[in-house]
Amino acid sequence: MSKIVSLCKRRGFVYPGSEIYGGLANTFDFGPLGVELANNIKNDWWKNFVQDRTNIYGLDGGILMNSKVWKASGHTEEFIDVLVECKKCHKRFRMDQLEGKKSCLECNGEFTEPKKFAPMFKTFIGPVENSSSVTYLRPETAQAIFVNFKNIIDSFHPKLPFGIAQMGKAFRNEITLGNFIFRKLEFEQMEIEYFIREKDWKNSFEKWKKEMEKWIVSLGVKKKNLRWREHKKDELSHYSKRTEDIEYNFPFGGFKELYGLAYRFDFDLKQHSEKSKEDLKYTDLETNEKFFPHVIEPSFGLERTMLTILLDAYHEEKVKGEKRIVLKLKPGIAPIKVAVFPLLANKPKLVRKAKEVYDIVKKNFLTAWDDRGNIGKRYYAQDEAGTPYCLTIDFDTLKDDAVTVRDRDTMKQERIKIKELVDYLKKQLK
């Protein structure tokens, strides 16, 4: 993990939050490459799960919602963690993560008595801070979907089965922090609520297990590092009849949750219908039957997706006795697709020609320009950034109008004519 954390800061993927003021535990900022990687992951998820499907509808719900939403959903009463504190070092731990241990994991000190802790961030709307102005930063994105269920029905009249999907920030005041971006106070979810008839829930559940695993593997994560684990009865959330996690073999503590898949039965729509007094039943237009659909919820986390991709892409190797670090990212999600170098930065003709090539290529791909230091160091810097292809403009380019194209993974080089360059790169990057 220390190697990944170091690379992420060095190459501009992830920076510690509020760093110049000593930081703020478990907050992070995405740097230029992190923003691109995150956007590429989200775009791929949205295309795969929303745009390429005829029965999934997109939504962008608000972070702030009426506090009655969280009461109806059970969060204000059921969304509770139980914590203990070490009397010696004063570190706090969630009871469910101690796995039966009776003393502090850090110093072996004695624990305090367990106490309840609500992990939702509370805030107030308006200038007066009283009970009537209380609301919360959402701890999940799902409730905006249930609250807008009737709107989607009225606007689009979808037939079952269908889903509503959204991506967005969620906030949890976590007790146990750490492990880089694995657990953050604010994080981004990518979720679907898939509405079905009750009799179809088992088939839908198995279908979504395959879909979730297929997607993360398509981004370059090795299948051997993944496994499914079903929640025991005492682990299930108040809204779930069955939950399974797809877990990844992290370098800290082995297999831990990557994504969750829950069968929420008809809990949410029933609750919101009862508490809001709005009829949230679905009407089958062919039979006129009215009922509350059941729900399968595939839930993905952006930061954990990023972390697993970075871990699986990270490689170290020796090249002529020198260590080379390379991120073997799938080209589709690599932050930068192509880098352009003049062989020498102090030769105006080479720089001019390289700028011409850069202007051609950047119209089609996110392209980096680098003229610092020797060419070998520039290659290695782009390897660490995960850039699939580097283009070098040398003295031969001035004669034959071709550039040297270097492949990130194999380090093989070939000469390609400038006029053929865009088509060549499109084919390779595809």
N, C-alpha and C positions, 0 to 999 in steps of 0.2 A: 504493500500500500504506500509506503514512504516514497517509492520510486514514481508511482502514479501521481501522488500529490505534488512531488517536486516538478515533474514534467508539466503538469497542468498549470502550475504557476509560471514556470520558465517560458512556456510557449503560448501563454495567454488563453488557456481554456477556462481555468477557475482561479479566482483570487479570494483570499479570506475577506469576509465582510468587515467594514470599518477598521481596516488594518492599521491605519496611521494613528488611531486612538486606542490601540491595544486589542482591537477586534471585538466581536460579539459572538459568544459561543453558538456554534452551529448555524451561522449565517454565512452565505457565500455569494460572490458576484461572478457572473459569467463574463470572461474577457472576450476579445474579438473572435477567437476561434471557438470558444465555448458557445457563444451566441449562434454562430453558424451551424455548429453540430446540433445544438438543441432545436433550431428551426428546421434543419433537415430531417431530424427524427420526427418532429411533430407533423411536418408536411407529409412524410411517408405514412405516418399513422392515419392522418386525416384522409389521404387519398385511398389508402387500403380499406379503411373501415367505414368511411362515409361516402366519398365521391364515387368509388367504384361499385357501390351497392345501391339498389333501387329502393330498399326498405329501411334505410337508416337516415334519420333527419338530424341536421346539425343545430346546435344551440350554444349561446354564450350567455350564461346566467351571471347574475351579479354576485360579488363577494359579500356584500351586506344584504341581509334579508330581514323581514319582520321576525322578531324574536319568537313569535307564535309558531313559526315554522319549526324551530329547534325543539320547542316543547312538544309539538305534535309528533315529530319524528322520533322522540324519545331521547334525544341527545342530552338535554338538560338534566335528565334523571339517570339515564342508563350509560351515557358516554363518560364513564368514570374509570380512572386508574387507581390502583392501590399502591402506595409507596411506603418504603421504610427508609430511615436515615441512619447512617453510621454514627454512633455516639463519639467515635474517636476522630475520624477524618471529615465527617459531616457530608460525605457524598450520599446522594439519594439514588434509589434503585426502584424499578417497578417490580412488584412481587411476582408477576407472571414471567419475568425474565431471569429470576434467580435460580430456577430449576431445583428448588428444594434446599438451597444452601442457607445455612443459619447464621453465617457471619459475613462480614464485609469482603467483597471480592478484591478490594485494593489493599486493606491493611489488617484484615481478619478481626476487625473490631466488632463490638456488639451492636445489634440493630435496635432502634426504637420500636415501639408498638406500631403496627400498620395503621395508616390513615388514608382516607379517601382524598382524591385529587381530581378536579375537573380540568381536562386539558384544552378547553376552548378559551380563546382569547376574548375577553369581554371589552366592550367599548360603549360609548354613549353617542346618541344622535342629538344634536342641538346644544345650546349653551348651558342647559341645566342638567346636572348629573343626578338623576333619580331613577327609581325603579321603572317608570314609564318610558324612559329614554334608553334603556339598556338594549343592546344588541350584541352580536358576536361576529367575529371574522369566521367565515365558514370553515368547518373542519373537514368538509368533503364537498365535492361538486354535485353529488347525486340529487340532493333535495331540490335544486333549481329545476331539474328535469321533471320530478314528480309534480312540482307546483305548476309547471307549464304543460303538463300532460293534456289537459283539456284544450289549451290553446292550439297545440299541434293537431289534435283530433279535429277541431273546428276549422282549422286552416287547410288541412291536407287530406282528411278523411282516410287515413291509412287502414289497410287490412292487416289483421294479425297473421303471422308474427311481424312485428316491426320494432325498430329501436330508435332511441334518441341519444345522441352522443354530444359530448362537449369536452373541451380542454380548458384548464384554468388553474389558478393558484388556490391552494388550501392552506390552512394554518393550524398547527397543533402545538400547544405548550408542553413539549415533551419533557419527561423527567430524565430519562437516560439518553444522553446525547453522545456524539462521537462518530468515528469511522467516516470522516470526510463528508461527502454529499449523500451518504446512505440514509442518514436521518437528519432532517433539517426542521427548523421551526416553521419555515414557509417552503412549500414544495408545489410542484405542478402535477396535476392528475390528468389522465386521459381516460375517460370513462364512458361506458355505454350502459343504458338500461334497456334491456331487450324484453319486450312485452309479448307474452305467449298465453296459450290456454294451459290450464293446470296439468292436463294429461300429457302435454308435450315437454314437461320440464326436464326429464331425464335425458331425452334425445338432444334437447337444446344445450344442456349442460355439457354433454360430451362433445358436441359440435364446437362449442366455444373453447373448450380445452385445446382442441386441435388447432383452432384458429390463432389462439394466443401464442402457443408454442411455435407454430409455423412462422409467425411474424418476427419474433425475436431472433429466431435462427436465420431468417432472411437478412437480418442486419449484421450478421457476422458472428453471433454468439454461438459457441460450440454446444451441440446437443448433449455431449457427455458431461457438461457442467451444469445441466438442468435436471430437476426432478419435481414430481408432484407430491404434495403432502396434504392429506385430508385433516381438517380440524376435528379435534375431539369435542364431545358435547359441551364440556366446561369452557372451551375456547370460543364457541360460537357467539357472534354478536346477537343482540336482542332481536334483530330483524331477520336473522338467517336461519334457514332450516338445513342448509348444507353449504360449506365453504371449503375450497381447496386452494392452496397456494402453489404457484410454480416458484420453486426455490433455485437459487444460484449458489454455486460453491465459491463463496467469497474467501479471500485470504485471511479474513478475521473471523474465526469461529465457525468456518465451514458453511454448510447450507443454511441460507436465511431467505426470508420472503423477498421475492422480486415483484410478482403480481398476485392479485387475489381474484378468485372467481366465486361469486356467492349466488345462492338461490334465495332471494328475498321474499319468496312466495307472494302474497298480495298485501303484505303488511303496510307499506308506505301509502299506497293509494287509499286504502281503507282508513288509515289514521287521518290523512289530510282531508278526506271527504267528511269524516265525522267531525273533526275540529273546526273546519272552515265552513261547514254547512253547504258546500258546493258538491254537486253530484259528479263524481269523477269516474263513474262506471263507463265501460266501453259498450257501445251498441253495435251488434252485428247487423248490418243493413240488410242482409239476405234473410235472416231468421227473426230479426227484431229482439233477439236475446240480449239482455243487459247483465253485465257482470264485471267484477274487478279482475283485470288480467293479472297473471303471475309474472314474476320478473327474474331474469338471469342477468347478473351484473358482472361483466368483465372489467376489471379496474387495473389500469397501468400507471406507473409512476415515471415521470420524465427523468428525474435525477438518477434513479436506480437503473434505468435503461442506459443512460450515458455512462454510468460507472461500469456496468457489466461489459458494455461495448469497448470501453477503454482498456479494461483488464484483459479481455480476450484478444484485443488488437496489439497489445504491448509485446514487443520482441526485443531481445538483446542478442547480438551475434558478434563474432570476431571477423574483421576484414583486414587482412594483412597486419595482424597483431593489434589492431585498434578496435575498440568497442564501438559498435554501431547500434543505436537505439532507433527502432522504427515502429510506428503505429500502422499496422496493416489494416486500415479501415476500408470497408467497402466503399468504392468510389462514389456511390450514390449519396452517402452521408458524410463523406470527407468534407471538412470545412472549406478547404481550398482545393480546387481540382487540378490547377496547373500553375507552375511557377516559371517565370521568364528571367534569364540571366544574360547580361553581356559578359563574355569571357573576362574582359578587363574593363574596369570602370573608368580608367584614365585614357581610353581610346575613343575619341568622339565619334568616329565612323561606326564602331561597334555599338556604342550606346544608342546612336540614332537608329541603326537597323533593329536593335533589340526593342526600342520603343515602338517601331512600326509593327513588329510581331506582337508585342504586348497589346497594342490597340486592336489588332485583328482578333486575337484570341479572347480578350476580355468581353467582347460583345456576346460570346457564346458560353463562357464558363467563368466562374469566380476565379480570378487570376491574381497571383502575387508577383510583385516586382522586387528583385533583390540584386543589388550590385555591391554588397559589402563583403570585404575579406576575400579569401581565395575560394575557388570554385568548389573544392572538396568540402569545406565547412558549410557552404551554402546548401550543397546537396544534403548533408547530414542534418542541417536545421530543418529542411523541408521533410526529411524522413521522420523526424520527431513530431512534426505537425500533421503527418499522415497524408501529405500531398502526393497523389498517385503519379504525376508526371512533371518532370522538369525539362525546360527547353533552354538550350545554350546556344547563343549566337557567337560564332567565332570568326576567325579570319577567312575560313573557307566559305562561310555564309556570304561574304561579299563577292565571291566568285561564282558559286553555284546556286545561290538563293535557296539553300536548304539549311535546316537546323538540326542539332543533335537532340534527340528525344531520349530521356533516361527514365526507365521504369523503376518505381520505388521499391517493389518487392524483389525483383531479380537483379536490379542495378544494370541490366543490359541496356545498351545504347544503339540507336539506329538513326540514320539520316533520312529526314522527310522534307520534301519540297514545301516551301511556305504556302504555295497555292493549294496544296493538298492537306495542310495541317489541320484545319477545322474538321474536315470529314474524317481524317484519321483519328483524331481525339474523340470525336463523337462515337465512333465505332468501338474504340478501346474502353471508354468510360461507361458505355452501355453494358 
